[in-house]
Amino acid sequence: MSFASLDLREALLNNVASLGYVEMTPVQAQSLPIMLSGDDIIAQAKTGSGKTAAFGLAVLNRLVVESFTVQALVLCPTRELAEQVAQVMRQLARLMPNVKVINLSGGIPMRPQLDSLKHGAHIIVGTPGRVKKHLESGALKLDQLQTLVLDEADRMLDMGFVDDIGEILTFCPLDCQMLLFSATFSPRVKSLAGKFMRNAKKIVVEDSQEEVNIEQVFYKVPASADAEKLHLLKSLLMHHKPVSTLIFCTLKEQTLQIVASLRAAGFSAIALNGDMEQVERDNAIIRFKNNSCSILVATDVAARGLDIKELPAVINFETAHNHDVHIHRIGRTGRAGSKGLAITLTTSDDAERLHMIEEKLQKPLQWGQASKLKKADDMKLLPEMVTLYISAGRKDKIRPGDILGALTKDAGLSSEMIGKIDVGPLYAYIAVHHSQADKAFSYFQDGRLKGRKIHVRKLD
């Protein structure tokens, strides 16, 4: 189905066409007609399936731009996912003048958020805890709310947000539309839906079509032998040489231990777990997305909402506890038509979990042999890019084009040497090829951006 077949306002149809969106993804094709009709929906679909654009278009199509009131609220489990959703919303609304989207997430100061709320907004995206605080203080009003979206509902429940969600719903009009998206449909998600939703229509988007592009290989090591797992992990990285690798483990302490071991061996690796400060989490994610760090070692909860378009490899340092989590992990690779590699390190203790995975696959597991792994002498351990942080953002009227222009016209860098530019409210991240990183750094140290002096540092 094409987007043109939907009853969307002209500005949205023109925008999706300009963005190169022609045919809808399965979750969009199944959910958009239901959402546009005003019905509640429960959609089971994993990260990267196009669900954000689906509920984003539904929200924007219903928006009364002339009414400067909060008409839509999107709740997300993490600040990182909330920021991604807010960016997609702004991109989808770019041909609808004066649509304001605010991210109200934890881990950042309240004052800038309060200042933004004073000037009103159409769409709020945020984490449950911080949204609840703004509601309780009276800074945020939801009396005109039309649509409530629960994104990654299962992870919000896993992270203990069920009470916060319940309290937030007491501030919402009884007749507002509810859209629930979840990678799994656990008993707790069913309970949440049954408690707060009205005759919701359910859709399930199967993963089988995308899994075809993922090569799954399993390796067995002695039970509870982390030292042997680490040795095998390094051998796998040296054999396959993926540009970017996401490694999953279950314990926060493990992320630090694995990163320390990989760094000692010369790899570029960084951890992501729930014990990290928000600024550390932000830096880890942005470096990995910018290809200025090759390996991200993360827990399942910390990595939820992490959306990397091209990820060559996923490695499960430990086998996932259930099949849904396993599928969600490996689904980060093999996207957009590219071939993905998913490797799982197992022990004899994982027999029951492996049997479950094999049953779902409906074919025998493919087992690899460590003895056949080859160490490449010309392996490049250093990432291609370096990420720079500058202390200026959207509040300073800074746009990606301003930064690109300063680096190409004033600093003399080639545009091919500049990668992704992310501009936040108060700061910006710039990916620069490692051969030109010092030159870009020196320019920002000595120069100005749009007439103001800024602070710059390298993320490492």
C-alpha positions in Angstrom: 0.0 0.0 0.0 1.2 3.5 -0.7 0.8 6.5 1.6 -1.2 8.2 -1.1 -4.0 5.7 -0.5 -4.5 7.1 3.0 -6.8 10.0 4.0 -3.9 12.2 5.1 -3.7 16.0 4.9 -1.9 17.2 1.9 1.1 18.6 3.8 1.8 15.2 5.2 1.5 13.4 1.9 3.8 15.9 0.2 6.3 15.6 3.1 6.4 11.8 3.1 6.9 11.9 -0.7 9.8 14.3 -0.4 11.4 12.1 2.3 11.3 9.2 -0.2 8.5 7.2 1.6 6.4 5.6 -1.1 5.1 2.2 0.2 4.2 1.6 3.8 5.9 -0.9 6.0 3.7 -3.7 7.3 3.1 -2.0 10.6 2.2 1.2 8.9 -0.1 -0.5 6.4 -1.9 -2.4 9.2 -2.1 0.3 11.9 -2.6 3.7 10.1 -6.1 3.0 8.7 -7.2 2.0 12.2 -5.5 5.0 13.9 -6.8 7.5 11.4 -10.4 6.2 12.0 -10.0 7.2 15.7 -9.9 3.7 17.2 -7.6 2.6 20.0 -4.9 0.1 18.9 -2.5 -2.4 20.3 0.3 -3.0 17.9 3.0 -5.6 18.4 6.1 -4.6 16.3 9.8 -4.4 17.0 12.1 -1.4 16.9 12.9 -0.4 13.3 9.6 -1.5 11.9 8.4 2.0 11.1 6.0 2.3 14.0 7.2 5.9 15.0 6.3 7.2 11.6 3.0 5.4 11.8 1.7 6.9 15.0 3.5 10.2 14.1 1.4 10.6 11.0 -1.8 9.7 12.8 -1.1 12.2 15.5 -0.2 15.0 13.1 -3.2 14.3 10.8 -5.5 15.0 13.8 -3.7 18.0 15.0 -5.4 21.4 15.2 -2.3 23.6 14.7 -4.3 26.8 15.4 -5.0 25.6 18.9 -1.7 26.0 20.8 -2.6 23.3 23.4 -1.1 19.9 24.1 -3.0 17.5 21.9 -0.8 14.5 21.9 1.5 12.8 24.5 4.0 10.1 23.6 5.4 8.1 26.5 8.8 6.3 26.0 10.9 4.2 28.4 14.2 6.1 27.9 15.3 9.6 27.1 17.2 8.3 24.1 14.1 6.9 22.5 12.1 10.0 23.4 14.6 12.2 21.6 14.5 9.9 18.5 10.7 10.1 18.5 10.7 13.8 18.9 13.1 14.2 16.0 10.9 12.0 13.8 7.8 14.0 14.8 9.5 17.3 13.8 10.7 15.8 10.5 7.2 14.6 9.6 5.7 18.0 10.6 8.2 20.2 8.7 5.6 21.2 6.0 3.0 22.0 8.7 4.0 25.5 10.0 4.4 26.3 13.7 4.0 22.7 15.1 5.9 22.6 18.4 7.2 19.4 19.8 8.8 19.3 23.3 10.8 16.4 24.9 10.1 16.1 28.6 12.5 13.4 29.7 14.5 12.7 32.9 18.2 13.1 33.2 18.3 16.7 32.2 17.5 19.9 34.2 13.8 20.8 34.8 14.3 24.6 34.2 14.7 24.6 30.4 11.6 22.3 30.1 9.6 24.6 32.3 10.6 27.6 30.2 9.6 25.7 27.0 6.2 24.7 28.5 5.4 28.4 29.4 5.3 29.1 25.6 3.0 26.2 24.9 3.3 23.1 22.7 1.2 20.8 20.5 3.0 17.5 21.1 4.8 16.2 24.2 7.3 13.3 24.0 8.8 12.1 27.3 9.5 9.5 29.9 6.8 8.7 32.4 8.6 9.9 35.6 9.4 13.4 34.2 6.0 13.8 32.6 4.3 13.0 35.9 6.4 15.6 37.7 5.4 18.3 35.3 1.7 17.3 35.6 1.9 17.3 39.4 3.5 20.8 39.4 0.8 22.1 37.1 3.3 23.1 34.4 1.8 20.6 32.0 -1.9 20.5 31.2 -3.6 17.6 29.3 -7.2 18.7 29.4 -7.2 19.1 25.6 -5.3 15.8 24.9 -6.6 14.0 21.8 -4.0 11.1 21.5 -1.9 9.2 24.1 0.8 6.9 22.7 2.6 4.3 24.8 5.7 3.4 22.9 7.7 0.3 23.9 5.1 -0.4 26.5 6.7 -3.7 27.6 10.0 -2.0 28.4 8.2 0.7 30.3 6.6 -2.0 32.5 10.0 -3.8 32.8 11.5 -0.5 34.1 8.8 -0.1 36.8 6.8 2.7 35.2 3.3 1.1 35.6 2.3 3.3 38.5 3.5 6.4 36.8 1.6 5.6 33.7 -1.5 5.0 35.7 -1.2 8.4 37.4 -0.6 10.1 34.1 -3.8 8.6 32.7 -5.8 10.3 35.5 -4.8 13.7 34.0 -6.0 12.6 30.5 -9.5 13.0 29.1 -11.5 9.8 29.2 -12.3 10.0 25.5 -8.7 10.4 24.3 -7.4 7.9 21.7 -4.8 5.4 23.1 -2.2 3.9 20.9 -0.1 1.1 22.4 3.1 -0.2 20.7 5.1 -3.1 22.1 7.8 -5.5 20.9 6.2 -8.2 22.9 2.6 -8.8 24.2 3.3 -10.1 27.7 0.6 -10.8 30.3 1.5 -7.4 32.0 1.0 -5.6 28.7 -2.3 -7.3 28.2 -3.3 -6.3 31.7 -2.3 -2.6 31.1 -4.3 -2.6 27.8 -7.3 -4.2 29.4 -7.4 -1.7 32.2 -7.1 1.5 30.3 -8.1 0.9 26.6 -11.6 0.8 25.0 -12.3 -2.0 22.5 -8.7 -1.7 21.2 -8.0 -3.4 17.9 -4.8 -5.6 17.9 -2.4 -6.1 15.1 0.8 -8.3 15.1 3.6 -7.7 12.6 5.5 -10.8 12.0 9.3 -10.7 12.0 9.9 -13.6 9.6 10.4 -11.4 6.5 13.2 -9.4 8.1 14.9 -12.4 9.7 15.7 -13.8 6.2 18.5 -11.2 6.0 20.1 -12.3 9.2 22.7 -15.1 9.4 22.5 -16.7 12.9 25.5 -18.6 14.2 25.8 -20.2 17.6 29.1 -21.0 19.5 29.4 -23.2 22.6 31.8 -22.6 25.4 32.2 -24.4 28.8 29.5 -23.5 31.4 30.1 -20.2 33.2 33.4 -19.6 31.6 33.5 -15.8 31.0 37.2 -15.9 30.3 36.7 -18.3 27.5 33.8 -16.3 26.2 35.9 -13.2 26.1 38.7 -15.0 24.2 36.1 -16.3 21.7 34.5 -12.8 21.5 37.8 -11.2 20.5 38.5 -14.0 17.9 35.1 -13.4 16.4 35.6 -9.7 16.1 39.1 -10.2 14.5 37.7 -12.8 12.1 34.6 -10.8 10.9 35.9 -7.3 11.4 32.4 -5.6 11.6 32.5 -1.8 11.4 30.0 -1.7 14.2 29.0 -4.3 16.7 26.3 -4.3 19.4 27.1 -6.8 22.2 24.3 -7.8 24.6 24.7 -9.1 28.1 22.4 -9.3 31.1 24.3 -7.7 34.0 25.4 -4.1 34.3 28.7 -5.2 35.8 29.4 -7.4 32.7 29.2 -4.4 30.4 32.1 -2.8 32.2 34.1 -6.0 32.4 33.7 -6.8 28.7 34.6 -3.2 27.7 37.7 -3.2 29.9 38.9 -6.5 28.4 38.2 -5.4 24.8 40.0 -2.0 25.3 43.0 -3.8 26.7 43.1 -5.8 23.5 43.1 -2.6 21.4 39.4 -2.5 20.4 37.3 0.6 20.5 34.5 -0.2 22.9 32.1 1.6 25.2 29.4 0.4 27.8 25.8 1.3 28.0 23.9 0.4 31.2 21.3 1.7 33.6 23.9 2.8 36.3 25.5 5.3 34.0 24.8 9.1 34.3 22.6 10.5 31.6 25.4 12.4 30.0 27.5 9.2 29.9 24.6 7.4 28.2 24.2 10.2 25.7 27.9 10.2 24.8 28.0 6.4 24.4 25.0 6.3 22.1 26.1 9.2 20.0 29.6 7.9 19.5 28.3 4.5 18.5 25.8 6.0 16.1 28.5 8.3 14.6 30.9 5.4 14.0 33.4 7.0 16.4 33.3 3.9 18.6 33.1 0.5 17.0 31.6 -1.7 19.8 28.8 -0.9 22.1 28.3 -3.4 25.0 24.8 -3.0 26.5 22.1 -4.5 28.7 18.7 -5.2 27.1 16.9 -2.4 29.0 19.6 0.2 28.3 19.7 -0.6 24.5 15.9 -0.4 24.1 15.0 2.3 21.7 18.5 2.4 20.2 17.8 2.7 16.5 20.8 2.2 14.2 19.9 2.0 10.5 23.0 -0.1 9.5 24.4 -2.4 12.0 26.5 -5.2 10.6 26.7 -7.5 13.6 25.0 -8.3 16.9 26.7 -10.6 19.4 24.8 -12.1 22.4 27.5 -12.6 25.0 24.8 -14.4 27.0 21.7 -16.2 25.5 18.5 -14.2 25.9 16.1 -15.5 28.6 13.2 -15.9 26.1 12.6 -15.9 22.4 11.0 -12.5 22.1 14.1 -10.9 23.7 16.3 -12.9 21.4 14.4 -11.7 18.3 14.4 -8.1 19.5 18.2 -8.3 20.0 19.1 -9.8 16.6 16.5 -7.6 14.8 18.9 -4.7 15.2 21.0 -6.1 12.3 20.0 -7.0 8.8 17.8 -4.0 8.2 17.0 -2.0 5.0 17.9 -4.9 2.7 21.4 -5.4 4.1 22.8 -8.7 5.3 23.1 -9.0 9.0 25.1 -11.3 11.3 23.9 -12.4 14.7 26.2 -14.5 16.9 25.2 -16.1 20.2 27.7 -17.5 22.7 26.2 -20.4 24.6 26.9 -22.8 27.4 25.4 -26.2 28.4 23.2 -24.2 30.8 21.4 -22.6 27.8 19.9 -25.9 26.5 16.3 -25.0 27.2 16.6 -21.5 25.8 18.3 -22.9 22.6 15.6 -25.5 22.2 13.0 -22.7 22.3 14.9 -20.6 19.7 15.2 -23.6 17.4 11.5 -24.4 17.7 10.6 -20.8 16.7 13.1 -20.9 13.8 11.6 -24.1 12.6 15.1 -25.3 11.5 18.2 -26.6 13.1 20.6 -24.0 14.7 23.7 -23.2 12.7 26.8 -24.0 14.9 30.2 -22.3 14.3 33.6 -23.7 15.1 36.1 -21.5 17.0 39.0 -23.4 15.4 38.0 -22.1 12.0 38.2 -18.4 12.9 41.0 -16.6 11.3 42.8 -13.6 12.8 43.2 -10.8 10.1 46.6 -9.2 10.2 45.3 -6.0 8.6 42.4 -5.6 11.0 41.6 -1.9 11.8 40.8 -1.5 15.4 40.3 2.3 15.3 36.9 3.7 14.2 36.7 5.9 11.1 35.2 8.9 12.8 35.7 11.1 15.9 32.8 12.9 17.6 33.1 16.5 18.7 30.8 18.1 21.2 30.1 21.8 21.0 28.2 23.9 23.6 25.5 25.4 21.2 22.2 24.0 20.1 18.7 24.8 18.9 18.2 27.4 21.7 21.1 29.3 20.2 19.4 29.1 16.7 22.0 26.7 15.6 21.1 24.3 12.7 23.1 21.4 11.1 23.6 23.6 8.1 25.3 26.3 10.2 27.8 23.8 11.5 28.4 22.2 8.1 29.0 25.6 6.5 31.4 26.7 9.2 33.5 23.5 8.8 33.5 23.5 5.0 33.7 27.3 4.2 35.7 28.6 7.2 37.7 25.7 8.5 38.4 24.3 5.0 37.2 20.7 5.5 35.7 18.7 2.7 32.0 17.8 3.2 33.0 14.1 2.6 35.0 14.3 5.8 32.0 15.3 7.9 29.5 12.7 9.0 26.3 12.9 11.1 25.5 16.2 12.8 23.0 16.0 15.7 21.8 19.3 17.2 20.1 19.2 20.6 18.5 22.0 22.6 21.7 23.2 24.2 24.5 21.3 22.4 25.5 19.6 19.2 27.5 16.5 18.2 29.5 16.4 15.0 31.1 13.3 13.5 34.4 14.1 11.7 36.8 11.8 9.9 39.7 11.0 12.2 42.2 12.5 9.7 40.4 15.9 10.0 39.3 15.8 13.6 42.2 17.9 15.0 41.6 20.5 12.3 37.9 20.8 13.1 38.7 20.8 16.8 41.2 23.7 16.4 38.7 25.7 14.4 36.0 25.5 17.1 38.6 26.3 19.8 39.8 29.4 18.1 36.7 30.4 16.0 33.1 31.3 16.6 29.8 29.9 15.4 27.1 32.4 14.3 29.0 35.1 16.2 29.3 33.4 19.5 32.3 31.8 21.3 31.6 28.1 22.0 33.2 25.3 24.1 34.4 22.2 22.2 35.7 18.8 23.3 36.4 15.4 21.8 34.4 12.5 23.1 36.6 9.5 24.0 
